[in-house]
Amino acid sequence: MNRHVNAIAGRLSLRHPQRRSLEILDRITEIAPPGKGADVAAMLAAIRSEFPSVTDFERDFPSLCFALATGVGKTRLMGAFISYLHLAHGIDNFFVLAPNLTIYNKLIADFSDRNHPKYVFRGIAEFAIDAPSIITGDNYDQHDPRSGTFPGGVRINIFNISKINAEMRGGRSGQRSPRIKRLSEYIGESYFDYLAGLPDLVMLMDESHRYRASAGIRAINELKPILGLELTATPFVETPRGAVAFRNVIVDYPLGRAMADGFVKEPAVVTRKNFNPAGMSAEEIERLKLEDGLRLHESVKVELETYARETDNAIVKPFLLVIARDTTHAGQLSELIKSDKFFAGRYRDKVIQVDSSKTGAEEEAMIGRLLKVEHSDEPTEIVVHVNMLKEGWDVTNLYTIVPLRAANARILIEQSIGRGLRLPYGKRTGVTAVDRLNIVAHDRFQEIVAEANRPDSAMHLQTLVLDADALGQQTTTVVSQSQLASNLGLTPAHATSSTTVAGHDQAPAFTRPDEQKVAQITYEVIRKLENQPQVLPTIEYLKKPEIQAAIVKAVEQQHQPSQLELAGVTEKPDFAAVVAKTVELVTQQTIDIPRILVVPRGEVKSGFNAFSLRLDTLKYPAVSDELWIQHLRTNQLEVVSAGPGGSDEARLEDYVVSGLVAFDDVSYDEHADLLYDLAAQTVRHFEGYLSEDDTRKVLRCYQRDIARYIHAQMQAHYWEDVVGYEVKVSKGFTELKQSAYSHSVQEATANYRVEPADKSNMAKYLFGGFERCLYPVQRFDSDSERKLAVILEREASKWFKPAKGQFRISYRNGADHLEYQPDFVAETAVTIYMLEPKKRTELDDPLVIAKKDAAVKWCANASGHAASYGGKPWRYLLIPHDEIVGNMTLDGLAARFACGS
């Protein structure tokens, strides 16, 4: 494999289907090197010998189609292709075709704007120094190849191919007949001749299915490129006789695979519990679907905000898409949504209608405006449209779809989900509501589920049944910031209409605006001192006169009087007094949580010891010919050899080794001997009950699952050789992070002392009424946690449940390094406790033990730091849930369940 493939794949963080595509391009350049005047027939024969799915280039030049599902990343793959062809083969000239104005503008931004979040060459060092020149349909005439100013290096030409087609009057009266405008006419004869004469022009075709139906697109043959690279999610052309598949598909990564691999949202078809359409008119069903879709949308909006605040991510504003029958229907729906009869007019200013009667430039401009629905400050939450799911509308925040047009189940599925699959954070989060696309289809529910569950279906949909009572409950994102933040008059950033701030009615410690302003500046100065542990190793150091004097000086320098504060007229705040009071609040309402880094000293060596695999449960049967043919046809194989139906590995062991080196913690160079030993054990195991041919098929069909099975066993034999570890404290203490919860508006805050009515559903409750908790409200995962809170309120001077990201306690789970957040932290007069209540049956779970060991080490390091500055020691308690009872004291729990010394 060319060394550039690994480098580019790593720098651009390519997903495995993208990397696989790049590997195949690398292989193509080996077996059929592209070049001007190359024998096209011979190249086809060479490629077809390894990739039987390629039966025809379908153009006058070698052209290959990479069919990747929507949302997987075709534009980034184009950047990888260009980087590879330039770095590995010295190719400098590229011609990129866009099918419409929207994609044309998007490609220009993606390829040229280095500050754009989707810049395709970010990480390619060679292009950071000498970026490619972007020549477009709007500026090509400024570049005369014969002039001395023509750009050198890599040149990427981006053109909107739809401009090639023009129309003129002709034929019968009132009709138009098409006239094909030649490509040379569009881009100018001289520039066209220059491009056609280049010895290394490579053509990239985005959404290449758009270049098949019109005979006019044959004009691209006139450019005589040495290679064509086509990208599409739909590798077929619709004709009156049905879909005609491309004959040059070399990679086929369908939507079903993308869903299974977690690269796109998980679509779910939605209905209402006990829905019965009997006696309901079509209009009533339509209205119910629309209203339920809006209620679901509101719920999703809250879940997205809650997730964002929990994880310090940007807040995603979702929108709902309504698919109307026609423009008249769309207008009626828009008027209904804007009326006072629909949710009291709440969405009057939040709906836009997309008129599908618009064509050409008007249509492109309209779709361009739709891109604004992703912006958090754009009010649109509902888009009503007719058949406008076009390529180029690459939004990531479409979460709810209400199809109200008549169509068969397959068309409803395909047209409904296409534009809503992209993930806002680029990957799945593990939070169902954030990772799911909802299709509201009460009256078509069973039909759509049956269609999706057909054996030949590309996808299998989840199902979601809405409860009418639950739908009526309005939810909100409750932001629980620390009592300290509320006392200082701070408010959560980016509050939305769905945000509720817990304890917002709490009176701030400073009532005068000028003093509150000084207090907030003081807190900002203290937060900066967090990062100087040599100056501020613990909170108590804030009380030192020299520290307070330095804070006062910094605050005075940063304080800017407001325009209403006239010199000599308005009384100036007492900076020293406000700083002293702020310091007192910080010390009272914060717990010393240092930021501890444990770094290896000297060179770190690691690897895996040799061992004997346990293979008794690995009993794959022989793969039937029918299944084998289906696997080859649909490319469901996790193969490392070239393409579907490609050549076999030379050795059976290579299938296992190829699967194992895909894991991040396995290096071929360092582990080759062990990998081949494990592979040999695996091959012997299968050959013990299968023929060599059947063993080969099993290893190919189940390569990924077999590799995962072996890799899991390797983790028990991992070793690490380190001279020693050095403990570094990067912060003496850390500010308390805010928590966020999704909560029903109708559900009042519960009293933490009272046992809840429904202990099986603790997530529905937010508990309050605390006196010593550092937050106004808390959520508990079990009633045992609630009982522990009762004990801490009685026994501790202050306590809280840490928000996500509060601690940086690293532990290992297989190949992954994860962060552990303890359930509780509590401080007494002499000790700081980290407490973890756990079901008794889970105490011996390896994951619980791994977290415990990591926490015990953290507490030991934190205690060592505290001892150096007269601080309190830390202790870790792992407490069985059934030992948490009302008469227990914190000292009693510590005596029995403290871990470590």
Secondary structure as UniProt FT lines:
FT   HELIX           3..11
FT   TURN            12..13
FT   HELIX           16..31
FT   TURN            36..37
FT   HELIX           40..50
FT   TURN            52..53
FT   STRAND          63..68
FT   TURN            70..71
FT   HELIX           74..89
FT   STRAND          93..98
FT   HELIX           101..112
FT   TURN            114..115
FT   TURN            117..118
FT   TURN            120..123
FT   HELIX           125..129
FT   STRAND          133..136
FT   TURN            137..139
FT   HELIX           140..142
FT   TURN            145..146
FT   TURN            148..149
FT   STRAND          155..160
FT   HELIX           161..164
FT   STRAND          165..169
FT   TURN            173..174
FT   STRAND          176..180
FT   HELIX           183..187
FT   HELIX           189..196
FT   TURN            199..200
FT   STRAND          201..206
FT   HELIX           208..211
FT   HELIX           215..223
FT   STRAND          227..232
FT   STRAND          236..239
FT   TURN            240..241
FT   STRAND          242..245
FT   STRAND          249..253
FT   HELIX           255..260
FT   TURN            261..262
FT   STRAND          266..272
FT   TURN            273..274
FT   TURN            278..279
FT   HELIX           282..311
FT   STRAND          319..323
FT   HELIX           327..338
FT   TURN            340..342
FT   HELIX           343..345
FT   TURN            346..349
FT   STRAND          351..354
FT   TURN            356..357
FT   HELIX           360..370
FT   HELIX           371..374
FT   TURN            376..377
FT   STRAND          382..385
FT   TURN            391..392
FT   STRAND          398..403
FT   HELIX           409..417
FT   HELIX           418..420
FT   TURN            424..425
FT   HELIX           432..435
FT   STRAND          436..440
FT   HELIX           442..444
FT   HELIX           445..452
FT   TURN            455..456
FT   STRAND          462..466
FT   HELIX           468..471
FT   STRAND          475..480
FT   HELIX           483..487
FT   TURN            488..489
FT   TURN            493..494
FT   TURN            497..498
FT   STRAND          499..501
FT   TURN            502..505
FT   HELIX           513..529
FT   TURN            530..531
FT   TURN            533..535
FT   HELIX           539..543
FT   HELIX           545..558
FT   TURN            563..564
FT   TURN            567..569
FT   HELIX           575..588
FT   STRAND          595..608
FT   TURN            616..617
FT   HELIX           625..634
FT   TURN            644..645
FT   HELIX           653..660
FT   TURN            661..662
FT   TURN            664..665
FT   HELIX           668..687
FT   TURN            688..689
FT   HELIX           692..701
FT   HELIX           703..714
FT   HELIX           715..717
FT   STRAND          718..731
FT   STRAND          739..744
FT   TURN            745..746
FT   STRAND          750..751
FT   TURN            752..753
FT   HELIX           759..764
FT   STRAND          767..768
FT   HELIX           783..795
FT   STRAND          798..800
FT   TURN            804..805
FT   STRAND          809..813
FT   TURN            814..815
FT   STRAND          816..820
FT   STRAND          824..827
FT   STRAND          832..838
FT   HELIX           840..842
FT   TURN            843..844
FT   HELIX           846..868
FT   TURN            869..870
FT   STRAND          874..880
FT   HELIX           881..883
FT   TURN            886..887
FT   HELIX           890..897
FT   STRAND          898..899
//
